[in-house]
Amino acid sequence: MPSLSRWSSERIRSCTSSPRRSAAMHFKRHSRRDSSIPVVSMSDIAFLLIIFFLLTSTFMKDRGLQVLPEAQSSEPLPAVQINVSVTKDQQVFVDNAEVALDDLQDMLTQKLAKTSVKEVTIRGDKELPYGVAVRIIDIINQAGGNIGIATQ
């Protein structure tokens, strides 16, 4: 009598030996897809995104209330510039004091000697003749002032 292991192997061979049965018993094995998520590449992408946003973002400064200290002075500051006003009647005023056109250069020379800023602003009437305006500009240049013309 044949041994049990021999009998089972013969039986298996006999079942699969016919061509009809071998085709019916042959199943295709489908390989299972790997369903894991690649964590290493995702972490690389996450770090690259973090670096990108850090480099392209702008940092906002605190938008708190700006409370500036108030300056207190016991004496008023002197005027920085000298104002020369001329009316259409050719009346000349230096800092609201009327001056004759012939005395303008002497007065400007004295005032400019007292201050370190040499700014002289001309405020002329729109109907003032150009010849008078040019004469006043020449007087200011001779006195050593820097000319500024006020406009509306």
GROMACS elastic network, one bead per residue, 0.5 to 0.9 nm:
[ bonds ]
;  ai    aj funct       b0    kb
    2     5     6  0.83340   500
    2     6     6  0.64268   500
    2     7     6  0.63664   500
    3     6     6  0.53226   500
    3     7     6  0.62444   500
    3     8     6  0.88234   500
    4     7     6  0.51154   500
    4     8     6  0.62873   500
    4     9     6  0.87218   500
    5     8     6  0.53234   500
    5     9     6  0.63587   500
    5    10     6  0.87220   500
    6     9     6  0.52700   500
    6    10     6  0.62224   500
    6    11     6  0.85872   500
    7    10     6  0.51550   500
    7    11     6  0.60799   500
    7    12     6  0.86211   500
    8    11     6  0.50541   500
    8    12     6  0.61698   500
    8    13     6  0.86354   500
    9    12     6  0.51337   500
    9    13     6  0.62717   500
    9    14     6  0.86576   500
   10    13     6  0.50745   500
   10    14     6  0.61064   500
   10    15     6  0.86891   500
   11    14     6  0.50725   500
   11    15     6  0.62949   500
   11    16     6  0.87609   500
   12    15     6  0.52926   500
   12    16     6  0.64026   500
   12    17     6  0.83726   500
   13    16     6  0.53021   500
   13    17     6  0.56108   500
   14    17     6  0.50559   500
   14    18     6  0.73439   500
   15    18     6  0.68195   500
   15    21     6  0.70327   500
   15    22     6  0.79364   500
   16    19     6  0.74571   500
   16    20     6  0.85826   500
   16    21     6  0.59300   500
   16    22     6  0.50374   500
   16    23     6  0.88137   500
   16    25     6  0.78150   500
   17    20     6  0.86544   500
   17    21     6  0.74694   500
   17    22     6  0.67577   500
   18    21     6  0.54926   500
   18    22     6  0.62168   500
   18    23     6  0.88256   500
   19    22     6  0.51575   500
   19    23     6  0.63383   500
   19    24     6  0.87132   500
   20    23     6  0.55196   500
   20    24     6  0.64598   500
   20    25     6  0.87738   500
   21    25     6  0.59414   500
   21    26     6  0.83709   500
   22    25     6  0.51631   500
   22    26     6  0.59206   500
   23    26     6  0.53269   500
   23    27     6  0.84348   500
   24    27     6  0.78751   500
   32    35     6  0.85448   500
   34    37     6  0.86434   500
   36    39     6  0.86066   500
   37    40     6  0.89463   500
   37    42     6  0.85164   500
   38    41     6  0.58830   500
   38    42     6  0.65249   500
   38    43     6  0.89305   500
   39    42     6  0.51030   500
   39    43     6  0.61215   500
   39    44     6  0.86600   500
   40    43     6  0.52453   500
   40    44     6  0.63559   500
   40    45     6  0.88210   500
   41    44     6  0.50266   500
   41    45     6  0.63080   500
   41    46     6  0.86488   500
   42    45     6  0.51109   500
   42    46     6  0.61402   500
   42    47     6  0.86833   500
   43    47     6  0.61830   500
   43    48     6  0.85462   500
   44    47     6  0.52803   500
   44    48     6  0.62045   500
   44    49     6  0.86837   500
   45    48     6  0.50548   500
   45    49     6  0.61841   500
   45    50     6  0.86560   500
   46    49     6  0.51505   500
   46    50     6  0.62598   500
   46    51     6  0.87236   500
   47    50     6  0.50219   500
   47    51     6  0.61822   500
   47    52     6  0.85204   500
   48    51     6  0.51522   500
   48    52     6  0.60824   500
   48    53     6  0.86866   500
   49    53     6  0.61905   500
   49    54     6  0.85408   500
   50    53     6  0.53123   500
   50    54     6  0.61605   500
   50    55     6  0.86487   500
   51    54     6  0.51088   500
   51    55     6  0.61425   500
   51    56     6  0.86094   500
   52    55     6  0.52904   500
   52    56     6  0.61516   500
   52    57     6  0.84418   500
   53    56     6  0.52126   500
   53    57     6  0.57493   500
   54    57     6  0.55214   500
   54    58     6  0.83108   500
   55    58     6  0.82208   500
   60    63     6  0.82979   500
   61    64     6  0.89547   500
   63    66     6  0.84430   500
   73    76     6  0.67883   500
   73    77     6  0.83819   500
   77    80     6  0.84119   500
   78    81     6  0.89556   500
   79    82     6  0.73770   500
   80   115     6  0.78101   500
   80   116     6  0.86168   500
   80   117     6  0.63952   500
   80   118     6  0.84709   500
   80   119     6  0.75481   500
   81   115     6  0.87359   500
   81   117     6  0.68404   500
   81   118     6  0.70559   500
   81   119     6  0.50330   500
   81   120     6  0.57269   500
   81   121     6  0.70590   500
   82    94     6  0.71238   500
   82    95     6  0.63692   500
   82   108     6  0.83827   500
   82   111     6  0.79891   500
   82   112     6  0.83108   500
   82   118     6  0.81077   500
   82   119     6  0.64109   500
   82   121     6  0.61669   500
   82   122     6  0.86802   500
   83    93     6  0.79614   500
   83    94     6  0.57507   500
   83    95     6  0.51858   500
   83    96     6  0.79975   500
   83   119     6  0.86985   500
   83   120     6  0.58524   500
   83   122     6  0.61229   500
   83   123     6  0.73078   500
   84    92     6  0.69247   500
   84    93     6  0.56287   500
   84    95     6  0.64458   500
   84    96     6  0.81443   500
   84   120     6  0.70500   500
   84   121     6  0.59867   500
   84   123     6  0.61008   500
   84   124     6  0.81985   500
   84   136     6  0.89967   500
   85    91     6  0.81227   500
   85    92     6  0.57757   500
   85    93     6  0.50092   500
   85    94     6  0.64746   500
   85    95     6  0.78584   500
   85    96     6  0.77771   500
   85   121     6  0.82524   500
   85   122     6  0.58664   500
   85   124     6  0.57462   500
   85   125     6  0.81800   500
   86    89     6  0.80013   500
   86    90     6  0.58924   500
   86    91     6  0.55750   500
   86    93     6  0.63723   500
   86    94     6  0.89692   500
   86   122     6  0.77097   500
   86   123     6  0.62751   500
   86   125     6  0.63179   500
   86   128     6  0.77040   500
   86   133     6  0.84184   500
   87    90     6  0.52206   500
   87    91     6  0.53495   500
   87    92     6  0.68353   500
   87    93     6  0.85803   500
   87   123     6  0.86128   500
   87   124     6  0.62815   500
   87   125     6  0.52612   500
   87   126     6  0.87059   500
   87   127     6  0.82849   500
   87   128     6  0.67868   500
   88    91     6  0.74133   500
   88   124     6  0.78060   500
   88   125     6  0.54970   500
   88   126     6  0.74982   500
   88   127     6  0.55218   500
   88   129     6  0.76720   500
   89   127     6  0.89946   500
   89   128     6  0.75652   500
   90   101     6  0.83393   500
   90   128     6  0.71599   500
   90   129     6  0.85916   500
   90   132     6  0.74903   500
   91    98     6  0.72835   500
   91    99     6  0.76843   500
   91   100     6  0.74163   500
   91   101     6  0.77578   500
   92    97     6  0.83302   500
   92    98     6  0.58069   500
   92    99     6  0.55641   500
   92   100     6  0.64682   500
   92   101     6  0.64302   500
   92   104     6  0.81201   500
   93    96     6  0.52709   500
   93    97     6  0.50881   500
   93    99     6  0.56439   500
   93   100     6  0.84111   500
   94    97     6  0.52270   500
   94    98     6  0.63471   500
   94    99     6  0.66818   500
   94   104     6  0.81758   500
   94   107     6  0.84150   500
   94   108     6  0.82943   500
   95    98     6  0.83642   500
   99   102     6  0.82736   500
   99   103     6  0.65195   500
   99   104     6  0.63143   500
   99   107     6  0.83053   500
  100   103     6  0.53121   500
  100   104     6  0.63449   500
  101   104     6  0.52286   500
  101   105     6  0.81288   500
  101   136     6  0.81211   500
  102   105     6  0.71852   500
  102   106     6  0.84899   500
  103   106     6  0.55945   500
  103   107     6  0.63918   500
  103   108     6  0.87911   500
  104   107     6  0.52763   500
  104   108     6  0.61105   500
  104   109     6  0.85619   500
  104   136     6  0.83576   500
  104   139     6  0.73378   500
  104   140     6  0.84280   500
  105   108     6  0.51873   500
  105   109     6  0.60650   500
  105   110     6  0.86680   500
  105   136     6  0.89083   500
  105   139     6  0.56274   500
  105   140     6  0.68323   500
  105   142     6  0.74497   500
  105   143     6  0.58631   500
  106   109     6  0.51730   500
  106   110     6  0.63313   500
  106   111     6  0.87621   500
  106   143     6  0.76377   500
  107   110     6  0.52462   500
  107   111     6  0.62558   500
  107   112     6  0.86056   500
  107   143     6  0.88829   500
  108   111     6  0.50875   500
  108   112     6  0.59078   500
  108   113     6  0.84002   500
  108   120     6  0.88572   500
  108   139     6  0.86208   500
  108   140     6  0.71777   500
  108   143     6  0.60987   500
  108   144     6  0.84820   500
  108   145     6  0.80538   500
  109   112     6  0.52437   500
  109   113     6  0.61327   500
  109   114     6  0.88914   500
  109   140     6  0.85928   500
  109   142     6  0.86030   500
  109   144     6  0.72146   500
  109   145     6  0.83848   500
  110   113     6  0.52318   500
  110   114     6  0.66739   500
  110   143     6  0.87710   500
  111   114     6  0.53527   500
  111   115     6  0.67909   500
  112   115     6  0.54267   500
  112   116     6  0.74032   500
  112   117     6  0.75346   500
  112   118     6  0.59930   500
  112   119     6  0.85524   500
  112   120     6  0.89183   500
  112   143     6  0.77631   500
  112   144     6  0.75186   500
  112   145     6  0.70476   500
  113   116     6  0.75465   500
  113   118     6  0.87093   500
  115   118     6  0.70831   500
  117   120     6  0.89707   500
  117   145     6  0.86876   500
  117   146     6  0.88225   500
  118   144     6  0.73085   500
  118   146     6  0.55756   500
  118   147     6  0.85201   500
  119   145     6  0.58975   500
  119   147     6  0.62199   500
  119   148     6  0.69943   500
  120   140     6  0.75306   500
  120   145     6  0.59366   500
  120   146     6  0.57767   500
  120   147     6  0.51544   500
  120   148     6  0.59800   500
  120   149     6  0.84206   500
  121   146     6  0.82915   500
  121   147     6  0.59714   500
  121   149     6  0.54737   500
  121   150     6  0.64498   500
  122   133     6  0.89055   500
  122   136     6  0.85886   500
  122   137     6  0.83294   500
  122   147     6  0.72971   500
  122   148     6  0.61651   500
  122   150     6  0.60091   500
  123   148     6  0.89449   500
  123   149     6  0.64023   500
  123   150     6  0.53493   500
  123   151     6  0.75172   500
  124   127     6  0.83317   500
  124   128     6  0.66515   500
  124   133     6  0.76052   500
  124   149     6  0.82476   500
  124   150     6  0.78449   500
  124   151     6  0.86709   500
  125   128     6  0.52887   500
  126   129     6  0.84955   500
  127   130     6  0.88659   500
  128   131     6  0.85460   500
  128   132     6  0.71384   500
  128   133     6  0.71547   500
  129   132     6  0.56126   500
  129   133     6  0.66738   500
  129   134     6  0.89725   500
  130   133     6  0.50128   500
  130   134     6  0.61247   500
  130   135     6  0.85469   500
  131   134     6  0.51842   500
  131   135     6  0.61979   500
  131   136     6  0.87708   500
  132   135     6  0.50268   500
  132   136     6  0.62705   500
  132   137     6  0.86679   500
  133   136     6  0.51972   500
  133   137     6  0.62546   500
  133   138     6  0.87124   500
  134   137     6  0.50501   500
  134   138     6  0.62188   500
  134   139     6  0.86834   500
  135   138     6  0.51203   500
  135   139     6  0.62855   500
  135   140     6  0.87946   500
  136   139     6  0.50216   500
  136   140     6  0.62625   500
  136   141     6  0.86520   500
  137   140     6  0.51881   500
  137   141     6  0.62580   500
  137   142     6  0.87251   500
  137   147     6  0.73439   500
  138   141     6  0.50633   500
  138   142     6  0.62011   500
  138   143     6  0.86397   500
  139   142     6  0.51397   500
  139   143     6  0.62177   500
  139   144     6  0.87818   500
  140   143     6  0.50649   500
  140   144     6  0.63968   500
  140   145     6  0.54829   500
  140   146     6  0.75770   500
  140   147     6  0.71375   500
  141   144     6  0.51765   500
  141   145     6  0.56252   500
  141   146     6  0.71232   500
  141   147     6  0.75900   500
  142   145     6  0.76523   500
